[in-house]
Amino acid sequence: MPAALALFAGMADYYDAIITRRFVSYRLGRIGFLLFEMIRTMNEKENEIPPPQEKPAVSAGVNLAVIIGTILFPVIGIAMGFTYFRKDSPAAKKAGRNWLILGVLMFIVNIVLVSTMK
């Protein structure tokens, strides 16, 4: 039943457009009809939704925040690295790998620094 209603609604819109075009062409002549069509197509183009832009897998702000957090607390880089390394996006995998490596390196540096202080 809903398919029949959708078909009917589509037909109603189609016939409404035909009646409007005929009225405009009758009242304004051929030049008026061409102007009407030009304005209608311009309005349709303005109402079109542009295709969505692909967002980067990791924004620059998140990348910088994780790097700074990893330098201060290496566990952040290790946790975020594992999380992003498991994603499907190649860019996310690359960021995750970088954070993971930085986290492990900073963890080793912290261990070396603490052991040399004793």
C-alpha positions in Angstrom: 0.0 0.0 0.0 2.7 2.6 0.8 4.3 1.9 -2.6 1.1 2.8 -4.3 0.9 6.0 -2.2 4.4 6.9 -3.2 3.6 6.2 -6.8 0.5 8.4 -6.6 2.4 11.2 -4.9 5.1 11.0 -7.6 2.5 11.1 -10.3 0.8 14.1 -8.6 4.0 16.0 -8.6 4.6 15.1 -12.2 1.2 16.3 -13.4 1.4 19.4 -11.2 4.7 20.3 -12.9 3.1 19.7 -16.3 0.1 21.9 -15.5 2.4 24.7 -14.1 4.5 24.6 -17.3 1.5 24.8 -19.5 0.0 27.6 -17.5 3.2 29.6 -17.7 3.7 28.9 -21.4 0.0 29.9 -22.0 0.2 33.1 -20.0 3.7 34.3 -20.8 4.4 32.8 -24.2 7.5 31.0 -25.3 10.0 33.5 -23.8 8.3 33.5 -20.4 8.3 29.7 -20.5 12.0 29.6 -21.2 12.6 32.1 -18.4 10.5 30.0 -16.0 12.5 26.9 -16.9 15.8 28.7 -16.5 14.8 29.9 -13.0 13.4 26.5 -12.0 16.7 24.7 -13.0 18.7 27.4 -11.2 16.7 26.8 -8.0 17.1 23.1 -8.3 20.9 23.5 -8.6 21.0 25.7 -5.6 19.0 23.2 -3.5 21.3 20.3 -4.4 23.3 19.0 -1.5 27.0 18.9 -2.3 28.7 15.5 -1.8 30.2 15.1 1.6 33.9 15.9 1.9 35.9 13.0 3.3 37.2 13.8 6.8 40.7 12.8 7.6 41.0 9.7 9.8 43.0 11.7 12.4 42.8 15.5 12.6 45.9 17.6 13.2 44.6 18.6 16.6 44.1 15.0 17.8 47.5 14.0 16.4 49.2 16.8 18.2 47.3 16.2 21.5 48.2 12.5 21.4 51.9 13.2 20.7 52.1 15.7 23.6 50.2 13.4 25.9 52.5 10.5 24.9 55.6 12.5 25.7 54.2 13.3 29.2 52.4 10.0 29.8 53.6 7.1 27.4 50.5 5.0 28.3 48.4 7.4 26.3 50.4 6.8 23.1 50.3 3.0 23.6 46.5 3.0 24.3 45.7 5.3 21.4 48.1 3.5 19.1 46.5 0.1 19.7 43.0 1.7 19.2 43.8 3.4 15.9 46.0 0.6 14.6 43.0 -1.7 14.7 40.9 0.6 12.4 40.4 -0.1 8.7 41.6 3.2 7.4 45.2 3.2 6.2 45.6 6.8 7.6 44.3 5.7 11.0 46.6 2.7 11.0 49.6 4.9 10.2 48.8 7.3 13.0 48.2 4.4 15.4 51.5 2.9 14.4 53.3 6.2 14.9 51.7 6.8 18.3 52.4 3.2 19.4 56.1 3.5 18.5 56.4 6.9 20.2 54.7 5.5 23.3 57.0 2.5 23.5 60.1 4.7 23.0 59.0 7.2 25.6 58.3 4.3 28.0 61.8 3.1 27.5 63.2 6.6 27.8 61.4 7.0 31.1 62.7 3.7 32.4 66.2 4.7 31.5 65.9 8.1 33.1 64.5 6.7 36.3 67.2 4.1 36.5 70.0 6.6 36.0 68.7 8.8 38.8 69.3 6.1 41.4 
